[in-house]
Amino acid sequence: MPFVVCLAACTLIWIMVDIYGNLENFLEHKGSFGTTIWIIVKFYSLQVPTMLVLVLPAALLISTMWTLLALNRRSELVAFQAGGMAPFWLFLPFLVFSLIWMAVLFFDMNWPAPVSLGMRDRLLKQAQGQGGKSDVYQNLPYNDRRNRRIWFFESLDINQDKARGLSILDRDADGNDIRQYFARSGEYTPGGFWRLNTVTEKVYDPSGGVEQTKDYEQLDTDITTPPKQISLVVSAPEEMTVSQLSQYIVTSTSTPENMAKFRTEWWYRMLYPLSALVLTLYGLMQGARIDRRGAAAGVFKTILLLVAYMTISNLVVGMGNFNKLPPFLAAVATPVAFGIVGLWLLAGQYGWWWQMLELAREWWGKANGNAGQASAGGELNG
């Protein structure tokens, strides 16, 4: 119940902040009042996956602390510990709950959230009465490094899988031109290949001169690169799914500076879900304090912690996007650093370090005792 309430409250705050920034765009809609309200409802309903990325870790942090403070207020934490329940077993349901939502967040960031973010601009354009058709690209170049092929489109429609005014240049491993197609139009067929219309084919000799020229009314090629893969060259990394990011990183010929944001985004998708578990640790630490008089201070510290976590995370990831930090380091630094500090403080609060030290001493004593017995037994046998 606390988690549902916190999730709803954080989502409502996100919507209020976002709608304030987009209110002018919605008011520009020339339809009726009911139609405008419907567009707003549709817009934010489709933004739920994007909202979850931001509000889910915060909701876990606050609801964990809320639940433990409620137990603490009724002295139930003291009763648990007096009855012999170790803090670890008390915290285990919270950790399992955060792991479940960490898996949900991982799935959300890998597919629904980027798709939802990609629809955002389109829906805003529809609210302004502009149609919102954003899947037609004009004057689009594409360098296919894997197949050593260079494309250029006057117009590419990835919804219809059709192109207009396209040029396709094939090269060999040494970068020499082999063949080039100039076509008035083309389409990507259901069979998985490009069909060109009103085509001129030029075949080049090893010196770069034109060896042969042929004209076709229609030509079925052996080129199988789909339009959606070609369109990735102009897509923002946060609007790509993980599979699209992986495909783009492998096939792109862009500079390391330009590729940094794509590699950082890929690692960010893999590692950001750890934030759910890391922030739960701090919720456990603040909520399980026995001193009831410090509850208000604990809530204030938790809010400051959440702001600090998000600020540092965005700062470090931004440095990775601009190639100031390695992509993996930019994505992993914040959850790992905060996680280590959280575990250290939680272990110190409940004396786990001393317990582990005693266990280590006990194990060491048993190991030495067994070794001594084995040595004595060997001497006796001798």
C-alpha positions in Angstrom: 0.0 0.0 0.0 2.7 2.6 0.8 4.5 1.7 -2.4 1.3 2.2 -4.5 0.6 5.5 -2.8 4.2 6.7 -3.3 4.3 5.6 -6.9 1.0 7.4 -7.6 2.2 10.6 -5.8 5.5 10.7 -7.6 3.8 10.1 -10.9 1.3 12.9 -10.2 4.2 15.3 -9.4 5.9 14.3 -12.6 2.8 15.0 -14.6 2.2 18.3 -13.0 5.7 19.5 -13.7 5.6 18.2 -17.3 2.2 19.5 -18.1 3.3 23.0 -17.0 6.0 22.9 -19.6 3.8 21.6 -22.4 0.6 23.4 -21.6 1.0 25.9 -24.4 1.4 23.1 -26.9 -1.9 21.5 -25.8 -3.7 24.9 -25.8 -2.7 25.4 -29.4 -4.9 22.5 -30.4 -7.7 23.8 -32.6 -10.2 21.1 -31.6 -12.9 21.2 -29.0 -12.3 21.2 -25.3 -13.2 17.5 -25.0 -10.8 16.6 -27.8 -8.0 18.6 -26.2 -8.6 16.8 -22.9 -8.6 13.5 -24.7 -5.2 14.2 -26.3 -3.8 15.2 -22.9 -5.0 12.0 -21.3 -3.7 9.9 -24.2 -0.4 11.7 -24.2 0.3 11.0 -20.5 -1.1 7.5 -20.6 1.4 6.6 -23.3 4.2 8.3 -21.2 3.7 5.8 -18.3 6.8 3.7 -19.3 9.0 6.8 -19.4 7.6 8.0 -16.1 8.4 4.7 -14.4 12.1 5.2 -15.1 12.2 8.3 -13.0 9.6 7.7 -10.3 10.1 3.9 -9.6 13.4 4.2 -7.6 12.1 7.2 -5.7 8.8 5.4 -4.8 10.8 2.4 -3.5 13.0 4.6 -1.4 10.1 6.5 0.2 7.7 3.6 0.6 10.5 1.5 2.3 11.2 4.2 4.8 7.4 4.9 5.3 6.7 1.2 6.1 9.6 0.9 8.6 8.7 4.1 10.3 5.2 2.9 10.8 6.5 -0.3 12.4 8.9 1.8 14.5 6.1 4.1 15.6 4.2 1.1 17.1 7.4 -0.4 18.6 7.0 -3.4 16.3 10.7 -3.2 15.3 11.7 -3.6 19.0 9.3 -6.5 19.4 10.7 -8.2 16.3 14.3 -7.9 17.6 13.3 -8.9 21.2 11.7 -12.0 19.7 15.0 -13.0 18.2 14.4 -11.9 14.5 17.7 -10.7 13.0 17.6 -7.5 11.0 18.6 -9.3 7.9 15.4 -11.4 7.9 13.4 -8.4 8.7 14.9 -6.6 5.6 14.7 -9.6 3.3 11.1 -9.0 2.0 12.0 -5.4 1.2 15.1 -6.5 -0.8 13.1 -9.2 -2.7 10.4 -6.6 -3.5 13.0 -4.2 -4.8 14.6 -7.0 -6.9 11.2 -7.7 -8.5 10.8 -4.1 -9.5 14.4 -3.9 -10.6 13.6 -6.6 -13.1 10.5 -4.6 -14.2 12.5 -1.5 -14.6 15.1 -3.3 -16.6 12.5 -4.5 -19.1 10.8 -1.1 -19.2 14.1 0.6 -20.1 15.0 -1.9 -22.7 11.8 -1.5 -24.8 8.6 0.3 -23.6 10.3 3.4 -22.3 12.3 4.3 -25.5 9.3 3.6 -27.7 7.2 5.8 -25.5 9.8 8.6 -25.6 9.9 8.3 -29.4 6.1 8.9 -29.6 6.3 12.0 -27.4 7.2 14.5 -30.1 4.7 13.0 -32.5 1.9 13.4 -30.0 2.9 17.0 -29.2 2.8 17.7 -33.0 -0.7 16.2 -33.1 -1.7 18.4 -30.3 -0.6 21.4 -32.3 -2.5 20.1 -35.3 0.6 19.3 -37.4 -0.2 15.7 -38.1 2.8 14.4 -36.2 4.2 12.2 -39.0 7.9 11.9 -38.0 8.9 8.7 -39.8 9.8 10.4 -43.1 13.4 11.5 -43.4 14.7 14.0 -46.0 18.2 14.1 -47.5 19.4 11.2 -45.4 22.9 9.7 -45.9 23.9 6.3 -44.5 27.3 4.6 -44.4 26.9 0.8 -44.0 30.3 -0.2 -42.7 29.5 -3.9 -42.4 28.5 -4.3 -46.1 30.8 -1.5 -47.4 27.9 0.3 -48.9 27.0 4.1 -48.9 23.4 5.2 -49.3 21.7 8.5 -49.9 18.0 9.2 -49.9 16.1 12.3 -51.0 13.2 10.9 -49.0 12.8 7.7 -46.9 9.5 6.6 -45.4 10.1 3.8 -42.8 6.3 3.4 -42.3 5.7 2.5 -45.9 9.2 1.0 -46.5 9.6 3.3 -49.5 12.2 5.7 -50.8 12.5 8.4 -53.4 15.6 9.6 -55.2 18.1 7.1 -53.8 21.7 6.3 -54.6 23.6 3.1 -53.5 27.3 2.8 -53.8 29.1 -0.6 -53.3 32.8 -0.6 -52.4 35.4 -3.3 -51.9 37.6 -3.9 -48.9 40.2 -1.4 -50.1 37.6 1.4 -50.5 37.4 1.2 -54.3 34.1 1.8 -56.0 32.5 -1.3 -57.5 29.0 -0.5 -58.5 26.5 2.3 -58.0 22.7 2.5 -58.5 20.7 5.7 -59.2 17.0 5.1 -58.8 14.0 7.4 -59.0 12.2 5.3 -56.3 12.6 2.1 -54.4 10.8 -0.1 -51.9 11.7 -2.7 -49.3 9.7 -5.7 -50.3 8.1 -8.3 -47.9 10.6 -10.8 -49.2 13.4 -8.8 -47.4 15.2 -7.1 -50.4 15.2 -3.7 -52.1 13.3 -3.3 -55.4 14.4 -0.2 -57.4 12.4 1.6 -60.1 13.7 3.6 -63.1 17.3 2.6 -62.3 20.7 3.4 -63.8 23.5 1.0 -62.8 27.1 2.0 -63.2 29.9 -0.6 -62.9 33.4 0.8 -62.2 36.8 -0.7 -63.2 39.7 -1.0 -60.8 41.0 2.4 -61.8 37.7 4.1 -60.8 36.5 4.7 -64.4 33.0 3.7 -65.6 33.3 0.3 -67.2 29.6 -0.3 -68.0 26.2 1.5 -67.7 22.9 -0.2 -67.7 19.3 1.1 -67.4 16.4 -0.8 -65.9 12.7 -0.1 -65.6 12.7 -2.2 -62.4 15.5 -4.1 -60.7 15.3 -6.6 -57.8 18.6 -6.3 -55.9 20.3 -8.6 -53.4 20.5 -5.7 -50.9 18.6 -6.7 -47.6 19.3 -3.7 -45.3 15.9 -2.7 -43.8 14.8 0.9 -43.8 14.4 1.0 -40.0 18.1 0.1 -39.6 19.0 2.9 -41.9 16.9 5.4 -40.0 18.8 4.7 -36.8 21.5 7.1 -38.1 19.3 10.1 -37.2 17.6 8.6 -34.1 18.4 9.9 -30.6 20.0 7.2 -28.4 17.4 7.5 -25.7 14.7 6.8 -28.3 16.3 3.5 -29.4 15.6 0.1 -27.9 18.6 -1.9 -26.7 18.7 -4.1 -29.8 18.7 -1.0 -32.0 21.5 0.5 -29.9 23.5 -2.7 -30.2 22.9 -2.8 -34.0 23.9 0.9 -34.4 27.0 0.6 -32.3 28.2 -2.4 -34.4 27.4 -0.9 -37.8 28.1 2.8 -37.3 31.2 4.5 -38.7 30.8 7.7 -36.7 33.7 9.1 -34.7 34.4 8.0 -31.1 33.1 11.3 -29.8 29.8 10.9 -31.5 29.5 7.2 -30.5 30.1 8.0 -26.8 26.5 8.9 -26.2 25.2 5.7 -27.8 27.6 3.5 -25.8 26.9 5.4 -22.6 23.2 5.0 -23.2 23.6 1.2 -23.7 25.4 0.8 -20.4 23.0 3.1 -18.7 20.1 0.9 -19.7 22.0 -2.2 -18.3 23.0 -0.6 -15.0 20.4 2.0 -14.0 17.9 -0.6 -12.7 20.4 -1.2 -9.8 19.2 2.2 -8.5 16.0 0.5 -7.2 18.0 -1.8 -5.0 20.6 0.8 -4.0 17.9 3.4 -2.9 16.0 0.6 -1.0 19.2 0.2 1.2 19.0 3.8 2.2 15.3 3.5 2.9 16.0 0.5 5.2 18.8 2.5 7.0 16.6 5.6 7.6 13.4 3.8 8.4 14.7 1.3 10.8 16.3 3.8 13.2 14.9 3.2 16.7 15.1 6.9 17.7 11.6 8.1 16.9 12.5 11.8 17.5 14.7 11.7 14.5 12.0 10.6 12.1 11.5 14.1 10.6 15.2 14.5 10.1 15.4 11.1 8.5 12.7 12.0 6.0 14.6 15.2 5.2 17.9 13.3 4.8 16.1 10.8 2.5 14.9 13.6 0.2 18.3 15.2 0.1 19.8 11.8 -0.7 17.3 11.2 -3.6 18.2 14.7 -5.1 21.9 14.0 -4.7 21.6 10.6 -6.3 19.7 11.8 -9.3 21.9 14.9 -9.7 25.2 13.0 -9.6 23.8 10.2 -11.8 22.8 12.7 -14.5 26.1 14.6 -14.2 28.3 11.5 -14.6 26.2 10.1 -17.4 26.4 13.5 -19.1 30.2 13.3 -18.9 30.0 9.9 -20.6 27.8 11.3 -23.3 30.4 13.9 -24.1 33.3 11.4 -24.0 34.7 12.8 -20.8 34.4 9.4 -19.0 34.4 5.9 -20.4 30.8 4.8 -21.1 30.9 1.9 -18.6 32.4 4.0 -15.9 29.8 6.7 -16.4 26.9 4.3 -16.1 28.2 2.2 -13.2 29.8 4.9 -11.0 26.7 6.2 -9.2 24.9 3.0 -8.3 28.1 1.2 -7.2 29.4 4.2 -5.2 26.1 4.8 -3.4 25.6 1.0 -3.0 28.9 0.5 -1.3 28.4 3.5 1.0 24.8 2.3 1.8 26.0 -1.3 2.6 28.8 0.1 4.8 26.5 2.3 6.8 23.8 -0.3 7.2 26.4 -2.9 8.3 27.8 -0.4 10.8 24.4 0.4 12.1 23.6 -3.2 13.0 27.1 -4.4 13.9 27.4 -6.8 10.9 31.1 -6.0 10.6 31.7 -7.3 14.1 29.6 -10.3 13.4 31.6 -11.1 10.3 34.8 -10.5 12.2 33.7 -13.0 14.9 32.7 -15.5 12.3 36.1 -15.1 10.6 37.9 -15.6 13.9 35.8 -18.7 14.7 36.4 -20.2 11.3 40.1 -19.4 11.6 40.2 -21.0 15.0 38.5 -24.2 13.7 40.8 -24.3 10.7 43.9 -24.1 12.9 42.5 -26.6 15.3 41.8 -29.1 12.6 45.3 -28.5 11.2 46.8 -29.1 14.7 44.8 -32.3 15.1 45.9 -33.6 11.7 49.5 -32.8 12.6 49.2 -34.6 16.0 47.6 -37.6 14.3 50.4 -37.8 11.8 53.1 -37.8 14.5 51.2 -40.5 16.4 51.0 -42.7 13.4 54.7 -42.1 12.7 
